[in-house]
Amino acid sequence: MVCIAPRPERLLALKQQIERETPGAQVTIATNPDPYVGDADLIVTTTSSLTGKVIDIDRLKPGAVVCDVARPPDVREEDAARRPDVLGDRIRRDSAARRA
C-alpha cells in the first residue's frame, strides 16, 4: 500500500496506525504520486484539492481502477475521456447521469 499526501507528518501517523492494526502490512508513504500511479491497480482519491491535478491520468496503467470520492473531483471528466481503458467510479456515474 502506498499512501500519498502533501504533508508527510500526517502520513507518518497513518502509516504507523495501519502497521499497528494490520501486522505484516507494507506501507510506503510519499508526497508525490507520480512514481507510483503507473504500477497501481487501484487508486482512491479523497482530497479536497482546489489547486489542480492530484494524479496524472495519462500515467495510469491500462485497466487501473480509480475511485474518486473527492469533492471537487480529482479527475476531470475531459481527462478521463482520454483513457477509456481506466475504470473510474465517479467518472462513469457522472457521465451517465448527464446522458440520461
Residue frames relative to the residue before (quaternion, step in Angstrom):
aa qw qx qy qz dx dy dz
M 1.0000 0.0000 0.0000 0.0000 0.00 0.00 0.00
V 0.1277 -0.7638 0.6294 0.0643 3.51 -1.07 0.88
C 0.1176 -0.7720 0.6231 0.0437 3.57 -0.84 1.03
I 0.0559 -0.8117 0.5810 -0.0222 3.53 -0.81 1.07
A 0.1544 0.7534 -0.6265 0.1267 3.53 -1.02 0.91
P 0.5935 -0.6061 0.3877 0.3607 3.58 -1.12 0.50
R 0.7479 0.3340 -0.2007 0.5374 3.60 1.16 -0.53
P 0.3524 -0.7905 0.4600 0.1982 3.61 -0.31 1.21
E 0.5833 0.5963 -0.3941 0.3858 3.63 1.06 -0.56
R 0.6529 0.4896 -0.3209 0.4806 3.62 1.04 -0.64
L 0.6296 0.5494 -0.3314 0.4381 3.56 1.07 -0.70
L 0.6306 0.5528 -0.3435 0.4228 3.57 0.93 -0.80
A 0.6587 0.4958 -0.3100 0.4736 3.59 0.94 -0.84
L 0.6460 0.5094 -0.3174 0.4717 3.61 0.99 -0.79
K 0.6304 0.5329 -0.3240 0.4622 3.59 0.96 -0.85
Q 0.6782 0.4905 -0.2924 0.4625 3.58 0.85 -0.94
Q 0.6500 0.5102 -0.3194 0.4638 3.59 0.98 -0.78
I 0.6559 0.5018 -0.3170 0.4663 3.61 0.88 -0.88
E 0.6879 0.4782 -0.2884 0.4635 3.59 0.86 -0.90
R 0.6308 0.5231 -0.3270 0.4707 3.58 1.09 -0.65
E 0.7478 0.4100 -0.2115 0.4775 3.59 0.91 -0.94
T 0.7659 0.2434 -0.1326 0.5801 3.60 1.22 -0.42
P 0.2044 -0.8068 0.5418 0.1170 3.60 0.18 1.24
G 0.7797 0.3049 -0.2513 0.4858 3.54 -0.95 0.92
A 0.4879 0.6529 -0.4437 0.3724 3.61 1.24 -0.16
Q 0.2115 -0.7495 0.6147 0.1250 3.52 -1.06 0.81
V 0.0077 -0.8219 0.5653 -0.0699 3.54 -0.37 1.28
T 0.1186 -0.7582 0.6396 0.0436 3.52 -0.89 1.05
I 0.1411 -0.7773 0.6058 0.0943 3.57 -1.02 0.76
A 0.0428 0.7903 -0.6074 0.0685 3.53 -1.12 0.76
T 0.3765 -0.7140 0.5385 0.2419 3.54 -1.28 0.29
N 0.7192 0.3443 -0.2210 0.5615 3.60 1.28 -0.11
P 0.3245 -0.7862 0.4895 0.1922 3.64 -0.56 1.07
D 0.5020 0.7223 -0.4074 0.2456 3.60 1.09 -0.60
P 0.6927 0.4713 -0.3181 0.4436 3.66 0.81 -0.78
Y 0.7378 0.4536 -0.2146 0.4516 3.62 1.17 -0.46
V 0.6175 0.6070 -0.3660 0.3410 3.62 0.97 -0.73
G 0.6268 0.5649 -0.3402 0.4150 3.59 1.08 -0.57
D 0.7166 0.4097 -0.2402 0.5108 3.60 1.21 -0.39
A 0.5596 0.6550 -0.3722 0.3453 3.59 1.24 -0.31
D 0.3422 -0.7099 0.5810 0.2035 3.54 -1.09 0.84
L 0.7931 0.1175 -0.0199 0.5973 3.56 1.08 -0.80
I 0.0332 -0.7722 0.6345 0.0006 3.55 -0.96 0.94
V 0.0893 -0.7679 0.6335 0.0331 3.55 -0.89 1.00
T 0.0939 -0.7940 0.5991 0.0419 3.57 -0.71 1.06
T 0.0247 -0.8160 0.5760 -0.0423 3.54 -0.86 1.01
T 0.3683 0.7739 -0.4560 0.2398 3.57 1.18 0.41
S 0.2735 -0.6932 0.6200 0.2455 3.49 -1.38 -0.06
S 0.1991 0.8255 -0.5006 0.1681 3.53 1.11 0.77
L 0.1389 -0.7831 0.6027 0.0643 3.53 -0.93 0.93
T 0.6046 0.6295 -0.3197 0.3688 3.56 1.30 -0.10
G 0.7758 -0.3113 0.1979 0.5119 3.61 1.12 0.05
K 0.8047 -0.2961 0.2183 0.4659 3.49 -1.31 -0.41
V 0.2968 -0.7293 0.5902 0.1777 3.53 -1.04 0.86
I 0.7751 0.0722 -0.0451 0.6260 3.55 1.08 -0.79
D 0.3885 -0.6774 0.5708 0.2537 3.54 -1.19 0.61
I 0.3450 -0.7849 0.4781 0.1904 3.57 -0.23 1.28
D 0.6042 0.5676 -0.3564 0.4309 3.60 1.15 -0.50
R 0.6479 0.5165 -0.3181 0.4607 3.61 1.21 -0.34
L 0.5203 0.6611 -0.4137 0.3480 3.62 1.22 -0.31
K 0.4666 -0.6628 0.5003 0.3043 3.54 -1.07 0.69
P 0.6247 -0.5415 0.3941 0.4015 3.60 -1.14 0.53
G 0.8081 0.2693 -0.2120 0.4790 3.55 -0.98 0.90
A 0.4141 0.7063 -0.4805 0.3142 3.59 1.23 0.04
V 0.2778 -0.7315 0.5996 0.1681 3.55 -1.24 0.57
V 0.1002 -0.7826 0.6136 0.0304 3.56 -0.86 1.03
C 0.0988 -0.7603 0.6408 0.0386 3.54 -0.79 1.08
D 0.0662 -0.8269 0.5576 -0.0311 3.52 -0.14 1.36
V 0.0109 0.8179 -0.5726 0.0541 3.56 -0.19 1.29
A 0.4249 0.7145 -0.4488 0.3279 3.56 1.29 0.18
R 0.0891 -0.7607 0.6395 0.0674 3.52 -1.24 0.56
P 0.4218 -0.2868 -0.8194 0.2617 1.60 -1.08 2.20
P 0.6665 -0.5207 0.3400 0.4111 3.60 -1.17 0.50
D 0.4541 -0.6887 0.5023 0.2591 3.55 -1.13 0.73
V 0.7379 0.3159 -0.1937 0.5641 3.58 1.14 -0.61
R 0.3192 -0.7546 0.5442 0.1803 3.53 -0.62 1.15
E 0.6061 -0.5958 0.3912 0.3530 3.56 -1.07 0.77
E 0.6536 0.5117 -0.3276 0.4512 3.61 0.94 -0.77
D 0.6197 0.5127 -0.3461 0.4830 3.61 1.11 -0.56
A 0.6607 0.5147 -0.3044 0.4537 3.56 0.93 -0.91
A 0.6123 0.5731 -0.3505 0.4169 3.59 1.04 -0.71
R 0.6241 0.5396 -0.3359 0.4544 3.60 1.15 -0.50
R 0.7695 0.3060 -0.1543 0.5390 3.60 1.22 -0.42
P 0.0524 -0.8364 0.5453 0.0166 3.62 0.38 1.17
D 0.5930 0.5755 -0.3604 0.4328 3.61 1.25 -0.29
V 0.6513 0.4798 -0.3067 0.5015 3.59 1.27 -0.26
L 0.2709 -0.7657 0.5646 0.1470 3.56 -0.79 1.03
G 0.0115 0.8050 -0.5919 0.0391 3.55 -0.77 1.04
D 0.4773 -0.7038 0.4505 0.2718 3.56 -0.68 1.09
R 0.7343 0.3965 -0.2469 0.4926 3.60 0.56 -1.07
I 0.6133 0.5773 -0.3459 0.4136 3.55 0.99 -0.83
R 0.7231 0.4400 -0.2554 0.4672 3.57 0.74 -1.01
R 0.6480 0.5255 -0.3273 0.4437 3.61 0.94 -0.83
D 0.6817 0.4817 -0.2968 0.4638 3.58 0.86 -0.92
S 0.6406 0.5185 -0.3255 0.4635 3.61 0.99 -0.76
A 0.6637 0.5012 -0.3035 0.4651 3.59 0.92 -0.87
A 0.6404 0.5308 -0.3281 0.4477 3.60 0.97 -0.80
R 0.6665 0.4944 -0.3098 0.4641 3.59 0.98 -0.76
R 0.6635 0.5015 -0.3081 0.4619 3.61 1.06 -0.66
A 0.6261 0.5777 -0.3387 0.3995 3.61 1.11 -0.60
